[in-house]
């Protein structure tokens, strides 16, 4: 990724200290940590991250019923909705 835009962010000293320590533990820079957090928080992740997420979801083996059965389980009977 080419970094061509610069933004200055002011942090309170304690937050800056904690984020810097976290970045160091992850073997990353503070800037990379903030960029990653922004992408995750605001859903601006790149297409590679989106594809990776889709592949992870597709790989899950979850117990899923038939469509009709799932509809009956998710929609209450009329008697349950009326007094």
Secondary structure, 3 states (H helix, E strand, C coil): CCCCCCCCCCCCHHHHHHHHHHHHHHCCCHHHHHHHHHHHHHCCCCHHHHHHHHHHHHCCCCCCCCHHHHHHHHCCCHHHHCC
